[in-house]
Amino acid sequence: MKAASELKTKIFADGADLHGILEMYKNPVVKGFTTNPTLMRKAGIDNYEAFAKTVLNTVTDRPISFEVFSDDFFEMKQQALKIASWGKNVYVKIPVSNTKGFPSYGLIKELANLGVKQNVTALMTLEQVHHVTSALAEGPDACVSVFAGRIADTGRDPIPLMSAAMELLRPYPQLELIWASPRELLNVVQANQIGCHIITVTNDLLKKLNTLNKDLLEFSLDTVQMFYRDAQAAGFRLDVDLKAMVG
C-alpha cells in the first residue's frame, strides 16, 4: 500500500460542518459520512432535520449516518423511522445503550426487522459486538461502530478486539465493522491490516493522508523548513555578537 487510494478499508468522513462535508464529498477517497449530536452541537447546528436534508440534497450516492437523540427506546424508534425516511443512503445511528446503561439490542433487532439500515454506535466490548451482531443478523445492510480510539485512550491495545469483532461479523456479509474515533494516521494503516471494513476520519486526519508512506528523510526536511518559515514569519530575532563568539 503506497497511497490512500490503495486502501481496502473504506474511509468515512466524520463531522457535522456543512462546508466541510460538501468539500469532502468532492474527494473520491471519501466513501461515506458519519455525524453525531456532539459534532452537530460543536458546529452550531440548531435545526437537526434542516441540516440533514441540506446535506442530503448533495450527498445522494454515499452512505451517511444520522443519530437518534432520545433516551427513551419507544421515542428512539419513532426518531429512527423518521430519519430512515430521508433517503435510501441514510443509516440511522443507534447507541448501544441508553444513558441508564440499558442495552438497545431489542430496539436494534426490531428496527432491523423493519428494514431500517442502522449504524450501531459507541461499542467498546466484544460482548456488545456479539449481541449487536445477533440483533442485526436478519436485517439489511448495517454498520457496527467500535470506538477503537477510546479503547486505546484507556491504555488497551484495540487491535485484538477489532480483529475478534471482524470474526464475529464474518458470517454476515451485509454487516460492516467501523473503526471509530481514530487518533492518528497509523490507525488507518492498522484498520487496513486487519481488514476492517470502514474507518471514520475527521477532516484534520483526512488532510494527513498525503503523508501516508512518505519518505522519512523528505519528511524530516519538510519539518526543518516549516520551523524556519515560521520563525521568519514571526520576525524572531536574537542579537548576538558574532565577533565576540569567534574570538
C-alpha positions in Angstrom: 0.0 0.0 0.0 1.6 3.2 -1.1 -1.4 5.7 -1.2 -4.8 6.2 0.3 -6.4 5.1 -3.0 -4.9 1.6 -2.4 -6.6 1.1 1.0 -9.1 -1.7 1.2 -10.6 -0.2 4.3 -13.2 2.5 3.3 -12.8 6.0 4.6 -15.9 7.7 6.0 -15.6 11.4 6.8 -16.7 12.2 10.4 -18.1 15.6 11.0 -21.0 18.0 11.0 -19.6 21.1 9.4 -21.7 21.6 6.3 -19.0 23.3 4.3 -16.5 20.6 5.4 -18.9 17.8 4.4 -19.5 19.3 0.9 -15.8 19.7 0.4 -15.0 16.2 1.5 -17.8 14.9 -0.9 -15.6 16.1 -3.8 -12.8 13.8 -2.6 -13.1 10.3 -4.2 -11.2 8.8 -1.3 -14.2 9.5 1.0 -16.7 6.7 0.6 -19.3 7.8 3.2 -20.1 10.1 6.1 -21.0 9.9 9.7 -22.3 12.6 12.1 -23.4 12.6 15.8 -25.2 15.1 18.1 -21.9 16.2 19.8 -20.3 17.1 16.4 -23.6 18.9 15.4 -23.6 20.9 18.6 -20.0 21.9 18.1 -20.8 23.0 14.6 -23.6 25.3 15.9 -26.4 23.4 14.3 -29.8 24.1 15.9 -32.2 22.6 13.4 -31.4 18.9 13.1 -33.7 18.0 10.3 -33.0 21.0 8.2 -29.3 20.4 8.4 -29.7 16.7 7.5 -31.9 17.5 4.5 -29.5 20.1 3.3 -26.6 17.6 3.3 -28.8 15.0 1.6 -29.5 17.4 -1.2 -25.9 16.9 -2.3 -24.8 13.6 -0.7 -27.2 11.2 -2.5 -24.9 8.4 -3.6 -22.8 7.6 -0.5 -23.9 6.2 2.9 -24.4 8.8 5.6 -25.3 8.3 9.3 -27.6 10.5 11.4 -28.1 9.6 15.1 -31.2 9.4 17.2 -31.0 11.6 20.3 -33.8 10.4 22.6 -33.1 8.3 25.7 -36.4 6.5 25.6 -36.5 3.4 23.4 -40.0 4.0 22.1 -39.2 7.5 21.1 -35.8 6.3 19.6 -37.8 4.0 17.4 -40.0 6.9 16.1 -37.0 9.1 15.5 -35.2 6.2 13.7 -38.1 5.6 11.4 -38.3 9.3 10.6 -34.6 9.6 9.9 -34.6 6.5 7.7 -37.3 8.0 5.6 -35.0 10.9 4.5 -33.1 8.8 1.9 -32.1 5.3 0.7 -28.4 6.1 1.6 -29.3 7.1 5.2 -28.1 4.9 8.1 -29.7 5.5 11.5 -27.2 5.7 14.3 -28.5 3.9 17.4 -26.4 4.0 20.6 -25.6 0.6 22.1 -27.4 1.5 25.3 -29.4 4.4 26.7 -27.9 6.8 29.3 -29.0 4.5 32.1 -27.0 1.6 30.7 -29.9 -0.4 29.4 -28.9 -2.2 26.2 -30.5 -1.2 22.9 -30.4 -4.8 21.5 -34.2 -5.2 21.4 -34.7 -1.9 19.6 -31.9 -2.8 17.1 -33.5 -6.1 16.3 -36.9 -4.5 15.9 -35.6 -1.9 13.5 -33.6 -4.5 11.6 -36.8 -6.5 11.1 -38.5 -3.3 9.8 -35.7 -3.0 7.2 -34.0 0.1 8.7 -30.3 0.4 7.9 -28.5 1.1 11.1 -25.1 2.2 12.4 -25.0 0.9 16.0 -22.6 3.2 17.8 -20.4 3.6 20.9 -19.5 -0.1 21.3 -16.3 -0.9 23.3 -16.5 -4.6 24.3 -16.6 -7.8 22.4 -19.7 -8.8 24.3 -21.5 -5.8 22.9 -20.4 -6.7 19.4 -21.7 -10.2 19.9 -25.2 -9.0 21.0 -25.4 -6.3 18.3 -24.4 -8.6 15.5 -27.0 -11.1 16.6 -29.7 -8.4 16.6 -28.7 -7.2 13.1 -28.2 -10.7 11.7 -31.5 -11.0 9.9 -31.7 -7.4 8.8 -30.5 -5.2 5.9 -27.1 -3.6 5.5 -25.8 -2.2 8.8 -22.6 -1.0 10.5 -21.2 -1.8 13.9 -19.1 1.1 15.2 -16.5 0.1 17.8 -14.7 3.1 19.3 -11.1 1.8 19.0 -9.7 5.2 19.6 -11.4 5.5 23.0 -10.3 1.9 23.8 -6.7 3.0 23.1 -7.3 6.0 25.4 -7.6 3.6 28.3 -4.2 2.1 27.6 -5.5 -1.0 25.9 -4.5 -2.2 22.5 -7.7 -2.2 20.4 -6.3 -4.4 17.6 -7.1 -7.8 19.3 -10.7 -6.7 20.0 -11.1 -5.3 16.5 -9.8 -8.5 14.9 -12.1 -10.6 17.0 -15.0 -8.3 16.1 -14.2 -8.9 12.4 -14.6 -12.6 13.0 -18.0 -12.2 14.7 -19.2 -10.2 11.7 -17.7 -12.5 9.1 -20.8 -14.8 8.7 -23.0 -11.7 7.9 -21.9 -10.1 4.6 -24.4 -7.3 5.0 -22.7 -6.1 8.2 -19.6 -3.9 8.2 -17.3 -3.1 11.1 -16.3 0.6 11.7 -13.1 1.5 13.4 -14.4 4.6 15.1 -12.6 7.6 16.8 -9.1 7.1 15.4 -6.4 9.2 16.9 -3.7 9.1 14.3 -3.0 8.1 10.7 -1.4 4.9 11.9 -4.9 3.8 12.9 -5.9 3.8 9.2 -3.0 1.5 8.4 -3.9 -0.8 11.4 -7.5 -0.9 10.3 -6.5 -1.8 6.8 -4.1 -4.5 8.0 -6.8 -6.4 9.9 -9.3 -6.0 7.0 -11.7 -3.7 8.9 -14.4 -2.6 6.5 -14.6 1.1 7.4 -12.7 3.8 9.4 -14.1 7.1 10.3 -11.8 10.0 9.7 -12.1 13.6 10.8 -11.2 16.5 8.5 -7.9 17.1 10.3 -6.9 13.5 9.9 -8.1 13.3 6.3 -5.6 16.1 5.5 -2.8 13.9 6.7 -3.5 11.1 4.2 -1.0 12.6 1.8 1.8 11.7 4.2 1.0 8.0 4.0 4.3 6.2 3.4 6.1 9.5 2.8 9.9 9.2 2.7 11.1 10.0 6.2 14.2 12.0 5.1 11.9 14.1 3.0 9.5 14.5 5.9 12.4 15.5 8.1 13.5 18.2 5.7 9.9 19.4 5.4 9.8 19.8 9.2 13.0 21.7 9.4 11.8 24.0 6.6 8.5 24.5 8.5 10.3 25.6 11.6 12.5 28.0 9.6 9.5 29.5 7.7 7.5 30.1 10.9 10.5 31.7 12.7 10.9 34.1 9.8 7.2 34.8 9.6 7.1 35.6 13.3 10.0 38.0 12.9 12.0 36.4 15.7 15.4 38.0 16.4 18.3 37.4 18.7 21.1 40.0 18.9 24.4 38.2 19.1 28.0 39.4 18.8 29.4 37.1 16.2 32.9 38.6 16.5 33.0 38.0 20.3 31.9 34.4 19.7 34.7 33.9 17.2 37.2 35.5 19.5 
